[in-house]
Amino acid sequence: MKIKITGTGSYIPERIISDKYFELHQFLNEDGTPIKQSNEVIIKKFKAITGIEERRYAESHYNTSDLAFLASQKAIENAGIDAETIDYIIFAHNFGDVKFGSVQSDMIPSLASRVKNKLGIKNPKCVAYDLIFGCPGWVEGVLQANAFIKSGMAKRCLVIGAETLSRVVDDHDRDSMIYSDGAGATIIEASDDETGMLSYETASFTEEEAGFLFYGKSYHPGLDQNTKYIKMYGRKIYEFALSNVPAAMKSCLDKSGIAIDDVKKILIHQANEKMDEAIVDRFYKLYDKAAPVNIMPMSIHDLGNSSVATVPTLFDLILNNQIEDHEINKGDILIFASVGAGMNINAFVYRY
């Protein structure tokens, strides 16, 4: 038995934040001293590395669970199913609902329970829970849905990835320009044909790597030092990803029995354009090959890094012809892959 994605949906906030938005920000070093370069130079270097020109911030009246609900509605409609027949709602996020203007996370009840409530699902046997797994959360949710369905515990799952990272960033940290908001959702069911998941790989690296992404104080010494924001050691993450993600992707592909030349698209977490390109290049080098042109669709230029939402959103956008020069056709072999806080890595090979 294999599982497949039978419905997709995404919610992309309407509020567009261009790089120009940051021109008047006061960016500081970790010790609170001013960065010597001008904001113009900082932003130019940022764009050259990440590829990000714009990102999306959620409307002030929406929380993470609201974005997830809107994406889930679309996925359910796209799959053509009755929501009451969903056995599990698996909601990947990392910071809960953070109201606009607040810094406090709200995760009780679970965000999955909130989505179930908003969807109006009355069936108590539809189990709703949250998954905290860093940026690879949606991929991990798909792997858990795979386990539930294969074991007979479920026939149909709703797997969501949503985040409002704009509400947990330190405005004085230049890394804050990376993050954005959004939601992607998918319906997962058993496959009765040759389509679906062919293999998977997942791992947690929790020695030194556990501290690469963390909650830390603002770089501005005048702000409350007990208030925490998302922080990262970018160089360490880059090196970790290049050392480990290509090998995980290769292991996953080799287990599937699919030849590297048959892979049509790689849908990788939209973390950083240069890092993603380097990961894919190194992956192909493991097979003594060069990465094909257009193998890796990207949405990061316009949507930024919305953590768990990037991969399902990218998939949904391609299927709806919203990513220029990219399409997915029946029978295409895809690799989904992600890396993030934990540090966690996962991937799966999929026949569409």
DAPE-V734635 format. One record per backbone hydrogen bond with DSSP energy under -0.5 kcal/mol. NH is the residue of the N-H (numbers start at 1). CO is the residue of the C=O. If there is no record, write none. Layout:
# DAPE-V734635
nh=[NH;NH]
co=[CO;CO]
This chain:
# DAPE-V734635
nh=[2;4;6;6;7;9;11;13;15;16;17;18;19;21;22;23;25;27;28;29;32;35;42;43;44;45;46;47;48;49;50;51;53;54;55;56;57;62;66;67;68;69;70;71;72;73;74;75;76;77;78;79;80;81;83;85;86;87;88;89;90;90;91;91;92;92;93;93;97;98;99;100;102;106;107;114;115;116;117;118;119;120;120;121;126;127;127;129;131;133;136;137;138;140;141;142;143;144;145;146;147;148;149;150;151;152;152;153;154;157;158;159;159;160;160;161;162;163;165;167;168;171;173;174;176;177;178;179;179;180;181;182;183;184;185;186;187;188;188;189;190;191;196;197;198;199;201;203;205;206;210;211;212;214;216;216;218;221;223;227;229;230;231;233;234;237;238;239;240;241;242;243;244;245;246;248;249;250;251;252;253;254;255;256;257;257;258;262;263;264;265;266;267;267;268;269;271;273;274;276;277;278;279;280;281;282;283;284;285;286;286;287;288;289;295;297;302;303;304;305;306;309;310;312;313;314;315;316;317;318;319;320;321;322;324;326;332;333;334;334;335;336;337;338;340;343;344;345;346;347;348;349;350;351;352;352]
co=[191;189;4;187;187;185;183;11;57;14;55;16;53;18;19;20;22;25;172;33;29;27;38;39;40;41;42;43;44;45;46;47;301;301;17;303;15;59;63;63;64;65;66;67;68;69;70;71;72;73;74;75;76;76;81;82;83;156;156;127;88;158;89;129;90;160;91;131;106;96;97;60;99;97;105;110;111;112;113;114;115;116;117;116;123;87;125;89;91;131;133;134;135;136;137;138;139;140;141;142;143;144;145;146;147;148;149;148;148;188;88;157;186;90;158;184;92;182;180;164;165;169;170;172;173;174;175;175;176;305;56;163;11;161;9;159;7;157;186;4;155;2;351;3;349;349;347;345;343;204;207;208;209;231;214;229;227;219;220;224;216;168;214;212;232;233;234;235;236;237;238;239;240;241;241;244;245;246;247;248;249;250;251;252;253;254;253;259;260;333;333;295;265;335;266;337;269;50;49;272;273;274;275;276;277;278;279;280;281;282;283;284;285;284;292;295;299;299;300;178;304;306;307;308;309;310;311;312;313;314;315;316;318;317;322;323;329;262;332;350;265;348;267;346;344;340;340;203;338;201;336;199;334;196;332;350]
